[in-house]
Amino acid sequence: MSTQYDPDTRRFTGRHMLLIMVAFFGLILSVNATMAYFAIGSWPGLVVPNSYIASQGFNEKLRDAARQADLGWTGALTYQEGAVVFDLRDHDGVPVRILSVTAKFGRPSSAVQDVRLELNPVAPGVAQLRHALAPGQWFADIEVRAADGKIWQKRWRLLVRAAGS
């Protein structure tokens, strides 16, 4: 017994091509829409509310950065056993007398866990505060007010490891 080949039963038609194109571009559009939804929902993308107003103080920020660089101070920020610890030294390695330390912690990709902390001076040049940070990447904006009235600022990236790792 033999079967006859019928070329009309296996033809590729315009309808097939249309279905393939609709499925292909539908998949691309749905993936893009999903990614855009998650991107917009996770981080607003705003660093400052009004970039024009923020740009008006740019020259002053440059002068502040030059003054801070002239101080020659170096800081160290660590997270140890549930405590945020900050250490500040002058250009000779002598601890700087600290009045207050403000730390603004946030995630690089979301504003949900942002927190502002006031660290307590515990020794010359050292301030700390017990505060639990979830594991992962953090950034910290530190502002120090020294006893002599000088202000020192810096931004750090900090990796908090999970317990036991």
C-alpha positions in Angstrom: 0.0 0.0 0.0 1.4 3.4 -0.9 0.3 6.8 0.0 0.1 9.7 -2.5 1.8 13.0 -1.7 -0.6 15.9 -2.0 1.3 19.2 -2.2 -1.8 21.2 -1.2 -2.1 19.7 2.3 1.3 21.1 3.5 1.4 24.6 1.8 2.8 27.6 3.7 0.3 30.3 3.2 0.1 34.0 4.0 -2.1 33.1 7.0 0.8 31.1 8.4 3.2 34.0 8.0 0.7 36.4 9.6 0.3 34.2 12.6 4.0 33.8 13.0 4.6 37.6 12.8 1.7 38.4 15.2 3.0 35.8 17.7 6.6 37.0 17.4 5.9 40.7 17.9 3.2 40.0 20.5 5.9 38.2 22.5 8.4 41.0 22.1 5.8 43.7 23.1 4.6 41.7 26.2 8.1 41.2 27.5 8.9 44.9 27.0 5.7 45.9 28.8 6.5 43.6 31.7 10.0 44.9 32.0 8.9 48.5 31.9 6.2 47.8 34.5 8.8 46.4 37.0 11.4 49.1 36.2 8.9 51.9 36.9 7.6 50.2 40.0 11.0 49.5 41.6 12.7 52.9 41.4 11.2 56.3 40.5 14.4 57.4 38.8 14.4 60.8 40.5 17.6 62.0 42.2 16.4 65.5 42.7 12.8 66.9 42.2 13.9 69.7 39.9 17.2 69.4 38.0 17.3 73.0 37.0 17.0 74.3 40.6 19.6 71.7 41.7 22.0 72.9 39.0 22.0 76.4 40.3 24.1 75.3 43.3 26.6 73.4 41.3 29.5 75.9 41.7 28.9 76.1 45.4 29.1 72.3 45.6 32.4 72.4 43.7 33.8 74.9 46.2 32.6 72.7 49.1 34.3 69.7 47.6 37.5 71.6 47.2 37.4 72.8 50.9 36.7 69.2 52.0 39.6 67.8 49.9 41.9 70.5 51.5 41.0 69.1 54.9 42.6 65.7 54.0 40.2 63.8 56.3 39.6 60.1 55.6 36.6 58.1 56.8 35.8 54.5 57.1 32.2 53.1 57.2 31.6 49.5 58.3 28.6 47.4 59.3 29.6 44.9 62.0 27.3 42.6 64.0 24.2 44.8 63.6 25.9 48.1 64.2 26.8 50.9 61.8 30.3 52.1 62.7 32.0 55.3 61.3 35.6 56.3 61.9 37.0 59.7 60.8 40.7 60.7 60.9 42.6 63.9 59.8 45.5 63.9 57.4 47.9 62.9 60.2 45.7 59.9 61.3 44.5 61.7 64.4 40.8 61.1 65.3 38.6 64.1 64.4 36.4 65.4 67.3 32.8 64.6 66.1 29.7 66.5 67.2 27.2 64.5 65.0 27.1 62.0 62.2 24.0 61.6 60.0 23.8 58.6 57.7 21.2 58.2 55.0 21.0 54.6 53.9 19.2 53.4 50.8 19.1 50.7 48.2 20.5 51.5 44.7 17.3 50.3 43.0 14.5 51.2 45.3 13.5 53.9 47.7 11.3 51.6 49.8 13.9 50.8 52.5 15.5 54.3 52.7 16.4 55.3 56.3 18.0 58.2 58.0 20.1 57.5 61.1 21.8 59.7 63.6 25.0 57.9 64.8 26.2 58.5 68.3 29.8 59.6 69.0 31.3 56.8 71.2 35.1 57.6 71.1 37.3 60.3 69.5 36.7 60.1 65.8 34.2 57.2 66.1 30.4 57.1 65.9 28.1 54.2 65.8 24.5 53.0 66.1 22.9 49.6 66.4 20.5 49.2 63.5 19.7 46.1 61.5 20.2 46.4 57.7 18.9 43.7 55.4 21.5 41.8 53.4 22.5 43.2 50.1 23.8 46.3 48.4 23.3 49.7 50.2 24.5 53.2 49.6 25.2 55.5 52.5 25.4 59.3 52.4 27.4 60.4 55.5 27.5 64.0 56.8 29.8 64.7 59.8 29.7 67.9 61.8 33.1 68.3 63.6 33.6 70.1 66.9 35.4 72.9 65.1 32.3 73.6 62.9 33.6 71.9 59.7 31.3 69.7 57.7 32.5 66.6 55.9 30.4 64.5 53.5 30.9 61.3 51.5 28.9 58.6 49.8 29.7 54.9 50.3 28.5 51.7 48.7 28.2 49.0 51.3 27.6 45.3 51.0 25.8 43.7 54.0 26.3 40.0 54.0 23.6 37.6 55.2 24.2 36.0 58.6 26.5 33.0 58.3 28.0 34.0 55.0 
